[in-house]
Amino acid sequence: MTNATPTLFTPRQQALLAKLGTVAQGRTNAGQVAQAQAVQATIADTRRLIEDKWRLTRDRYVAALETEMVQSYVAAALLARRFGLEGFEFTRASQRCRSFPRSWATRR
């Protein structure tokens, strides 16, 4: 999830941004470089704002999921030890959880 790259804009929004890019290119071709740069800056700011909002939301969800996952794993591991559970599924789950960074276990 942390490496996800979703489509942040609808096709209509992408078309509008492309149209603004065309307008900026037209301004550049017409010698109105300052206006073209202003349009390009607006496009870049819009993209950056949306991307930053998505990253912030993604990071919040990942933090919440990590905390819940670690708590659930620790509880399951303690119960498995208490009752002497072993087997393929438990071993497989345990090995998968070891691949996560150790910092997750220390978060609160």
Helices and strands as residue ranges (DSSP letters): H 11-29, H 33-82, H 88-98, H 103-106
